Amino acid sequence: MSDFKDRVAIVTGASAGIGLSCARMLAEGGATVVVNARRAGRLDELAEINHNRVKPVAGDAAESEVIEAMLEVAKAASGREADLVIANAGRGLRGSPLDSEEADWDEVLRINTLAAARLMRAAIHRMFVEIGDYEGPPKQPRDVVVLGSTVGRNLSPFSSFYGAAKAAVHMMAEAMRRESGPKGVRVTTIEPGVVASEFQSAAGYDPKVFGEFMESMAPVLTPDDVARTILYACAQPAGVHLSEIMLRPTRQAYP
């Protein structure tokens, strides 16, 4: 993995899955990493392993106060604003708008869409302040990465309400990229296919049915596969931007 010792990172949803893999790899690469999730104990365990490079901020990633706390901790730990922000917190939901649990809709939109939008906006505003009036080629990489999904681009009948929430994320990220890129901030959308993690059980998928679906395309992606892709994009020279990356298991035909 590339050297990230000069980077100051924030990773949400860092207690498991893709977020945990990103945080671990960034810390191993020498970055200062602020990690966020609701499960404070898991964040503390991660911080203990990584020799003071990891700074935990427990709380709800959709809350503005928690977002501000993450950004402030990053600045306090490094003396400058975070320059690598990964909006990863999210949850799935089995079903379509016709048969999914309506009681879950608000939470799916809040944590997948609104949390990502609030973090991206807050982080980019701070990056703009640090850049100031400079208008030339970017001097250093500044990255805001958001986790989308293949189902945010290709309709899945198994999770189309969740896919709609991710489609909104894709649109917001592209809108922010158009505004931020000319100022030297890269906004990148990562769209994974099927990843083996806690996601499936939390989304309410039938273990047998979805297990058979995963087995039909095995091996599916691991959180480390996605994290390596994210860090590869962020390791590019400041003038190079991989703005959208879709990755799937080789045998995943759809979505």
ROKOL-384925 format. One line per 8 residues: their letters; for each residue x, y, z of N, C-alpha, C, O. Coordinates in steps of 0.001 Angstrom, whole numbers, plus 500000, padded with zeros to 6 digits. Each point is the difference from the previous one (the first is absolute). Layout:
% residues N
A> X:Y:Z:X:Y:Z:X:Y:Z:X:Y:Z  ...
This chain:
% residues 255
MSDFKDRV> 500839:498814:500000:499161:501186:500000:500878:501242:500000:501069:500008:500610  498480:501046:498704:500772:501228:499873:500211:500675:501351:499320:499697:500981  501624:501211:499041:500339:500736:501204:498979:501119:500201:499843:500863:499137  499469:499119:501997:499007:501024:500309:500410:500819:501221:499144:500580:500668  502145:499474:499628:500435:500619:501250:499735:501495:500055:499974:500575:501088  499828:500071:497763:499713:501427:499997:498513:500303:499881:499614:501156:499824  499550:497818:500272:498563:500214:499827:499282:500005:501347:500405:499329:500949  498525:501444:499099:499135:500087:501183:498621:499536:499563:499352:500658:499186
AIVTGASA> 500192:498212:501349:498814:499336:499476:498867:499957:501013:500213:500059:501211  498573:499836:498253:498792:499731:500785:499277:498846:499317:499836:499997:498780  499733:499025:502012:499262:498858:499462:498770:499768:500864:500115:499774:501204  498708:500283:498183:498777:499678:500738:499632:498532:499766:500444:499373:499039  498738:500107:501864:499651:498586:499919:501219:499118:500166:500145:498990:499312  500738:501396:501608:501320:499367:500105:500062:498848:500997:501085:499490:500278  497781:500094:500259:500032:498916:500988:499972:498620:499370:500206:499004:500692  499541:500918:497996:499917:498696:499331:500081:500212:498495:499925:501127:499510
GIGLSCAR> 500231:497772:499767:499880:500013:498552:500985:500904:499291:501171:500072:500371  498348:500619:498603:500851:500830:499145:500647:501118:500800:501183:500287:499818  498056:500347:501065:500559:501096:500785:501150:499555:500883:501017:500686:500098  498824:498164:500546:501070:499465:500839:501242:499701:499168:501116:500305:500420  498698:499104:498412:501139:499690:499139:500708:501273:499551:501230:500055:499993  498006:500967:499635:500609:501273:499593:500808:500612:501138:501138:500428:499805  498269:499609:501379:500679:500602:501145:501283:499254:500334:501033:500617:500258  498901:498061:499738:501179:499202:500313:501114:500223:498978:501157:500185:500378
MLAEGGAT> 498505:499799:498337:501013:500172:498953:500596:501400:500017:501201:500163:499783  497982:500841:500470:500521:501361:500081:500958:500150:501181:501063:500608:499872  498555:498834:501278:500881:500071:501169:501306:499262:499742:501073:500480:500367  498835:498354:499003:501214:499246:499681:500887:500754:499016:501219:499827:499996  498161:501018:499161:500755:500810:499059:500534:501283:500591:500639:500787:499302  499106:499439:501990:500565:501153:500691:499091:501196:500136:500425:501025:500533  498330:498886:499003:499086:501136:500096:499512:500200:501428:499969:499064:500798  499653:502163:499507:499198:500279:501187:498550:499769:499603:499535:500570:499013
VVVNARRA> 499736:498596:501744:498665:499580:499588:498999:500233:501131:500130:499435:501085  498878:501401:498645:498868:500159:500910:498932:499006:499567:499559:500013:498850  500029:499126:502073:499036:498954:499667:498688:500257:500733:499986:500446:501147  498929:499266:498174:498670:500236:500565:499106:498787:499799:500041:499347:498957  499163:500364:502041:498929:499007:499946:499216:500147:501293:500403:500742:500895  498494:498562:499204:499228:500045:501236:500586:499099:501073:499825:500252:501192  500872:498694:498389:500531:499029:500959:501364:500462:500509:501037:499692:499414  498936:501050:501684:501212:500622:500528:501060:498968:500371:501190:500247:499805
GRLDELAE> 498402:498607:500725:500962:498987:500416:500869:499517:498854:501203:499801:500171  498198:500011:498664:500774:499543:498845:500982:501063:499530:501109:499679:499572  498489:501581:500506:500916:501074:499627:501187:500061:500960:501138:500209:499581  498586:499609:501698:501075:500020:500993:500989:498857:499763:501208:500187:500144  498290:498642:499496:500877:498869:499688:500903:500325:498814:501188:499676:500007  498243:500963:498981:500784:500380:498819:501074:501010:500360:501125:499922:499506  498528:501026:501354:500966:501016:500412:501137:499385:500816:501152:500409:499856  498540:498625:500989:501035:499363:500824:501016:499246:499155:501179:499937:500347
INHNRVKP> 498365:499495:498547:500881:499204:499142:500946:500879:499198:501098:499568:499650  498491:501658:500053:500704:500789:498996:500821:501166:500546:500161:501010:499315  500356:498870:501894:501064:500862:500521:499708:501498:499844:500828:500750:499484  498021:499663:500956:499630:501414:500037:499771:500639:498633:499785:501210:499919  500254:498010:499015:499669:500571:498687:498493:500118:499816:499537:500801:499188  499696:498413:501554:498546:499961:499854:499331:500758:501144:500273:499751:501174  498851:501174:498461:499292:500828:500978:498501:499705:499914:499372:500362:499004  500035:498994:502004:498580:499645:499921:499069:501161:500339:500248:500759:500937
VAGDAAES> 498685:499366:498290:498903:500929:500298:498712:499198:499834:499503:499845:498884  499968:499655:502198:498792:499182:499939:498773:500886:499842:499965:501128:500491  499024:498342:498814:498753:500736:499856:499342:499745:498664:500501:499240:499171  498369:501408:500639:499174:499842:498806:500577:500842:498870:500087:501222:500119  500307:498137:498787:500658:500689:498891:499093:500980:499278:500486:500797:499199  498208:499172:501058:499076:500935:499362:499813:501279:500806:499384:500951:499517  501144:499083:501713:499817:501161:500862:501065:501055:499722:501192:499691:499977  498384:501547:499812:500939:501072:499680:501038:500198:501098:501157:500309:499715
EVIEAMLE> 498428:499512:501548:500945:500180:501104:501104:498950:499962:501155:500301:500302  498500:498480:499332:501000:498930:499904:500939:500265:498827:501207:499783:500110  498250:500682:498775:500835:500334:498842:500994:501095:500359:501183:499898:499674  498347:501139:500990:500912:501079:500409:501062:499488:500965:501155:500421:499937  498457:498678:500950:500977:499432:500936:501080:499227:499247:501180:500126:500327  498444:499080:498674:500997:499266:499210:500988:500962:499346:501213:499796:500062  498262:501242:499316:500868:500956:499310:500911:500748:500977:501162:500264:499691  498315:500070:501470:500809:500703:501000:501088:499100:500578:501127:500447:500213
VAKAASGR> 498541:498285:500042:501005:499066:500515:501107:499800:498982:501175:499945:500362  498460:499945:498369:501013:499859:498949:500936:501203:499983:501218:499845:499912  498215:501336:500171:500826:501217:499978:500870:500108:501240:501165:500387:499909  498282:499276:501249:500770:500072:501241:501153:499003:499998:501068:500286:500542  498725:498550:498853:501027:498960:500005:501142:500294:499045:501105:499486:500175  498635:501349:498801:501001:500198:498947:500389:501449:499762:501010:500280:499355  498190:500636:501164:500273:501410:499763:499453:500507:498675:500254:501146:499631  499006:498028:499650:499397:500428:498735:498734:499190:499746:499709:499030:500699
EADLVIAN> 499555:501391:498290:498734:499342:499716:500218:498611:499404:501030:499732:499381  497992:499393:500814:500030:498682:499377:500070:500149:498484:499327:500853:499422  501490:498315:499939:500133:500055:498546:499611:498693:499316:500190:499847:498794  499254:499189:501992:499542:498734:499429:498801:499542:500822:500154:499431:501081  498671:500819:498399:498765:499755:500748:499203:498923:499283:499701:500133:498813  499952:498796:501903:499272:498877:499419:498632:499892:500670:499893:499607:501162  499065:500749:498089:498618:499923:500490:499485:498597:499714:499439:499727:498939  500762:499400:502023:499716:498578:499818:498787:499519:500796:499409:498979:499649
AGRGLRGS> 500210:501725:501404:498904:499532:500857:498733:499769:499177:499641:500817:499152  499695:498075:501106:498778:499709:499267:499372:498699:500467:500562:499277:500823  498276:500443:498641:499317:498741:500295:499130:499639:498795:499600:500870:499227  500118:497854:500627:499175:499531:498903:498554:499822:500420:499638:500206:501159  499544:499406:497874:498600:499699:500271:499495:499055:498926:500064:500292:498806  499441:498586:501638:499434:499037:499054:498701:500548:499423:499171:500535:500736  500647:499335:497953:498713:500248:499390:499869:501299:499231:500901:500838:499968  497929:499288:499412:499666:501144:499154:499144:500993:500782:499648:499736:501150
PLDSEEAD> 500006:501421:498234:499078:500911:500672:498633:499370:500275:499262:500498:500850  500389:498428:498458:498706:499360:500218:500017:498967:501118:498982:499790:500660  502172:499556:499566:499969:498925:501004:501052:500133:501094:500080:499129:500867  500729:501925:499126:500942:500200:501108:499266:500566:501206:498852:500431:499893  501813:499565:501246:499392:500507:501233:500040:501530:500004:501071:500600:500088  497764:500016:499816:499948:501464:499955:500605:500628:501254:500530:501110:499951  499390:498185:501154:500565:500515:501246:501504:500203:499907:500564:500758:500788  500106:498574:498252:501446:500127:499842:500405:501077:499000:501185:500319:499898
WDEVLRIN> 497878:500242:499374:500360:500913:498916:500775:501222:500486:501030:500358:499430  498467:500278:501629:500656:501220:500487:501456:499732:500366:500885:500789:499668  499361:498097:501016:501359:499682:500428:500901:499708:498806:501160:500411:499988  498321:498882:499005:500803:499690:498816:500413:501280:499277:501157:500150:499607  497904:500763:500221:500324:501267:499336:500905:500861:500870:500897:500672:499492  498870:499309:501809:500781:500856:500897:501464:499585:500043:500888:500846:499888  499375:497839:500275:501383:499574:500195:500744:499830:498681:501208:500230:499943  498094:499372:499001:500671:499813:498718:500153:501304:499227:501036:500242:499381
TLAAARLM> 497935:500593:500656:499969:501166:499124:500321:501293:500749:500929:500718:499631  498306:499576:501416:500202:501263:500704:501328:500037:500742:500679:501027:499998  499704:497863:500641:501281:499980:500712:501154:500249:499036:500914:500766:500304  499042:498584:498535:501061:500199:499009:500023:501443:499507:501068:500602:499889  497763:499953:499816:499938:501373:499504:500544:500992:501018:500738:500918:499644  498899:498899:501621:500451:500942:501039:501508:499923:500199:500671:501025:500128  499861:497749:499898:501445:499858:500193:500764:500549:498810:500980:500725:500170  498578:498934:498621:500705:500494:498816:499992:501521:499967:501033:500620:499748
RAAIHRMF> 497823:499982:500502:499917:501455:499958:500886:500649:501057:500741:500937:499702  499186:498572:501517:500803:500599:501073:501494:499862:499718:500763:500946:500196  499651:497873:499344:501431:499779:499728:500482:500854:498843:501083:500581:500069  498132:499503:498872:500414:500789:498831:500079:501477:500339:500930:500676:499560  498129:499843:501203:500061:501406:500399:501295:500294:500747:500628:501033:499769  499771:498079:501112:501248:500203:500740:501208:499911:499070:500949:500771:500141  499021:498302:498916:501101:499904:499039:500107:501283:499176:501105:500467:499725  497766:500098:499882:500016:501245:499235:500646:501127:500791:500767:500790:499451
VEIGDYEG> 498924:499283:501835:500597:501041:500843:501508:499826:500047:500740:500980:499918  499720:497794:500214:501435:499758:500064:500683:500309:498669:501125:500500:499988  498217:499212:498899:500556:500310:498678:500048:501504:499776:500942:500509:499391  498054:500201:501093:499956:501450:499849:499757:500416:498560:499192:499392:499299  501516:501653:500258:499789:500565:498667:500864:499354:498931:499965:500422:498844  500801:498575:501515:500883:499346:499029:499184:499385:498860:499006:499316:500242  501423:500934:498497:499236:499548:498853:500819:499158:499023:499486:499644:498940  501752:500030:501372:500830:499220:499086:499762:498513:500120:499029:499577:500628
PPKQPRDV> 501850:499613:498775:499896:498542:500130:500069:499590:501462:500711:500640:500774  498570:498308:499634:500021:499597:501416:501393:499625:500460:500726:499289:499306  499642:501197:501875:501334:499751:500549:500074:498700:500773:501067:499395:500103  497805:500169:500442:499983:498775:500786:498648:499327:499839:499008:500674:499722  500932:498005:500449:498709:499317:499876:499049:500381:501127:500380:500049:501170  498395:500214:498456:498908:500178:500960:498830:499176:499493:499512:500217:498891  500040:498832:501930:499017:499021:499546:498788:499944:500902:500113:500009:501226  498714:499931:498141:498761:499671:500681:499410:498812:499248:499667:500106:498819
VVLGSTVG> 500206:498768:501870:499542:498751:499384:498669:499617:500617:499840:500035:501220  499204:499597:497934:498695:499575:500501:499695:498610:499461:500272:499692:498840  499157:499474:502026:499633:498638:499609:498619:500007:499367:498995:500289:500650  500984:499386:498065:498752:499763:499310:499751:498503:499931:500314:499270:500940  499126:500274:497952:499713:498573:499842:499655:499716:498547:499517:500877:499284  500731:497900:500286:499539:499612:498668:498480:500130:499889:499487:500276:498916  499787:499530:502188:498541:500101:499921:499530:501452:499977:498813:500257:499797  502100:500700:500408:499665:501396:499814:500036:500404:498539:499512:501071:499637
RNLSPFSS> 501061:498084:499524:500076:500259:498559:499174:498992:499203:499449:500334:498951  500467:498436:501548:499284:498922:499307:498926:499449:500930:500312:499481:501072  498446:500627:498530:498882:499635:500875:500065:498543:500430:500166:499099:499178  499701:500690:502127:499888:498652:500545:498627:499838:500625:499624:500808:500849  499608:498171:498762:498685:499794:500611:500086:499588:501465:499008:500064:500726  502188:499509:499713:500164:499546:501375:500218:501147:500976:499802:499836:501204  500609:501337:498283:500339:501107:500910:499844:501344:499301:500905:500833:500051  497970:499380:499306:499866:501206:499181:499779:501270:500813:500331:501086:499524
FYGAAKAA> 499115:498815:501694:499903:501223:500809:501400:500429:500444:500344:501179:499917  500448:497883:500545:501395:500295:500343:500729:500545:498779:500765:500958:500109  499001:498434:498727:500640:500473:498774:499644:501440:499688:500840:500754:499509  497910:499641:500772:499598:501384:499768:500783:500957:500902:500383:501089:499573  499851:498496:501678:500794:500828:500912:501423:500156:499487:500579:501082:500096  499992:497837:499355:501359:500066:499467:500051:500775:498678:500996:500668:499722  497950:499253:499461:499957:500792:498773:500068:501492:500325:500651:500768:499292  498674:499630:501778:500072:501400:500431:501421:500375:500400:500463:501103:499708
VHMMAEAM> 500228:497973:500964:501400:500240:500377:500857:500201:498757:500828:500910:499958  498979:498250:499035:500770:500141:498761:499816:501393:499391:500972:500644:499606  497786:499809:500321:499710:501310:499411:500646:501134:500800:500576:500924:499426  499323:498997:501896:500591:501049:500843:501516:500031:499856:500603:501071:499930  500009:497745:500026:501453:499958:499875:500458:500605:498683:500997:500721:499961  498283:498990:498958:500372:500577:498713:499807:501516:499990:500809:500732:499430  498122:499730:501201:499793:501444:500089:501130:500663:500785:500503:501052:499605  499895:498327:501508:501095:500551:500795:501318:499908:499257:500839:500892:500127
RRESGPKG> 499364:498044:499097:501238:499875:499215:500138:501159:499026:501086:500560:499848  497824:499802:499493:500069:501067:499008:500362:501344:500625:500693:500814:499389  498834:499407:501827:500338:501246:500684:501383:499964:500627:500693:501016:500040  499713:497811:500450:501219:499899:500800:501243:499730:499172:501083:500477:500340  498779:498763:498573:501158:499645:499195:500812:501192:499536:501223:499977:500139  498161:501067:499316:500786:501162:499566:500792:500675:501109:500949:500736:499730  498664:499016:501520:500727:500575:501134:501011:499019:500596:500674:500320:500979  499431:498478:498426:501016:499055:500443:499541:498945:500968:500828:499324:500611
VRVTTIEP> 497849:500509:499551:499463:498969:500898:499359:498909:499157:499123:500278:499181  501307:498489:501014:499470:498868:499245:498845:499357:500769:500167:499587:501148  498681:500331:498226:498851:499315:500588:499784:498717:499207:499719:500039:498802  500415:498830:501873:500013:498695:499337:498851:499142:500495:499748:499925:501203  499554:499425:497870:498940:499062:500332:500491:498580:499773:500469:499666:498912  499423:499500:502115:500369:498586:499910:498711:499187:500006:499167:500166:500891  500663:498960:498127:498749:499257:499844:500288:498499:500058:500206:499379:498957  499813:500031:502230:500273:498562:500103:498785:499155:499636:498851:500414:500152
GVVASEFQ> 501450:498386:499362:498982:498976:499861:499847:499248:501307:500040:500604:501072  499788:498101:498851:499729:499202:501203:501275:499848:500827:501018:499509:499512  498908:500919:501741:501120:499938:500941:499557:499157:501198:498910:500208:500533  501914:498860:499885:499679:499183:501180:500315:500800:501259:501162:500304:500270  497806:500039:500502:500184:500786:501224:498752:499867:500863:499154:499140:499753  500734:501725:501273:498801:500033:500836:498804:500579:499254:498867:499903:500473  501375:500694:498374:498975:500736:499264:498757:499164:499736:498880:500473:500195  501307:498293:499364:498862:499195:499557:499018:499718:501133:498790:500134:499821
SAAGYDPK> 501726:499475:501342:499097:499691:501113:499299:501255:500495:498817:499953:500339  501900:501178:499709:499385:501250:500455:498926:500491:499044:499059:500682:500408  501083:498966:498308:499022:500431:499000:498733:499154:500015:498988:500388:499416  501061:498459:501247:498830:499150:500090:499857:498980:498900:498914:499456:499800  502167:500268:499474:499931:498983:498953:499838:498611:500614:500519:499727:501083  498764:499409:498222:499866:498615:500430:501366:499316:499889:500568:499949:498910  499967:499528:502194:501349:499431:499964:500154:498884:498969:501032:499910:499334  497966:499256:500533:500098:498881:499066:499974:500488:498550:500854:499632:499193
VFGEFMES> 498153:501203:500489:499835:500466:498624:501189:500854:499567:500562:499801:498923  499814:501157:501934:501109:500873:499609:501328:499251:500050:500915:500290:499229  499183:498742:501686:501201:499171:500033:500181:499235:498698:501118:499888:499495  497794:499585:499958:500069:499297:498725:500365:500955:498867:500747:499638:499090  498721:501586:500971:500337:501022:499002:501496:500318:500038:500642:500105:498955  499906:500047:502240:501428:500279:500138:500842:498821:499524:501028:500179:499348  498523:498621:500984:500750:498810:499602:500027:499858:498481:500961:499467:499446  497994:501004:499875:499938:499874:498546:501061:500832:499294:500313:499749:498836
MAPVLTPD> 500252:501252:501869:501025:500854:499385:501320:499968:500778:500886:500820:499760  499238:498238:501163:501189:499946:500851:501278:499911:499158:500012:499383:498934  501075:501249:501568:500073:500754:501252:499452:501417:499856:500271:500689:499016  498954:499733:501979:499520:501378:500008:501104:500905:500530:501037:499529:500468  498727:501770:499450:500992:500956:500484:500126:499935:501518:499054:499635:500700  502114:500719:499792:500212:500172:501433:500125:501488:500299:500271:500786:499093  499535:499616:502166:500228:501401:500341:501407:500480:499632:500176:501152:499602  500817:497978:500526:501364:500389:499624:500106:500298:498509:500749:500894:499605
DVARTILY> 498517:498374:499560:500016:500270:498563:499538:501429:499717:500608:500716:499205  498324:499681:501449:499455:501341:499770:500934:501058:500581:500231:501036:499375  500305:498708:501816:500908:500964:500629:501246:500224:499148:500449:501136:499851  500113:497794:499588:501174:500167:499142:499680:500881:498796:500828:500805:499573  497977:499040:499889:499594:500810:498857:499876:501468:500383:500437:500881:499260  498970:499374:501890:499865:501375:500478:501367:500641:500190:500240:501118:499543  500645:498174:501130:501321:500570:500264:500817:500154:498723:500811:500920:499892  498984:498192:499142:500673:500160:498701:499586:501323:499352:500846:500734:499489
ACAQPAGV> 497853:499567:500532:499527:501256:499420:500593:501203:500728:500390:500982:499368  499675:498941:501954:500507:501126:500792:501516:500157:499914:500529:501065:500318  500172:497889:499256:501460:500046:499906:500483:500592:498688:501207:500153:499809  497893:500180:499288:500410:500566:498716:500572:501406:500185:499664:500678:500970  501201:499768:498107:500491:501383:500067:498841:500993:500023:498910:499706:499511  501336:501462:501056:498921:500968:500233:499265:500391:498728:498835:500393:500063  501818:499509:498781:499362:500382:498751:499271:498879:499293:499534:500185:498876  500355:498645:501760:499343:498841:499399:498800:499616:500858:500115:499885:501221
HLSEIMLR> 498725:499916:498135:498790:499718:500776:499257:498808:499401:499524:500065:498867  500379:498854:501895:499119:498888:499669:498649:500312:500641:499771:499659:501160  499352:500976:498106:498820:500609:500622:498877:499017:500300:499233:500214:500939  500656:498709:498278:498985:498974:500245:500612:498632:499758:500595:499753:498951  499257:499362:502021:500522:498644:499855:498913:499015:500403:499503:500039:501125  500130:499076:497949:499096:498906:500311:500808:498716:500039:500742:499713:499060  499131:499508:502006:500707:498733:500091:499035:498907:500408:499160:500190:500880  500968:498677:498479:499120:498865:500244:500829:498732:500148:501145:499953:499551
PTRQAYP> 498291:499022:501070:500581:498678:499839:500017:499652:498508:499076:500355:499267  501957:498961:500293:500124:499700:498583:498766:499300:499458:499604:500236:498859  499783:498903:501950:498865:499210:499521:498640:500639:500282:498965:499370:499779  501027:501863:500704:498723:500678:500250:499455:500543:498679:500538:500967:499462  498408:498425:500017:499413:500452:498730:499176:501267:500187:500035:500891:499151  499233:499199:501937:499214:501187:500292:499740:500017:501504:500157:498951:500625  499459:502157:500002:499816:501307:499358:501341:500699:499837:500057:501115:499480
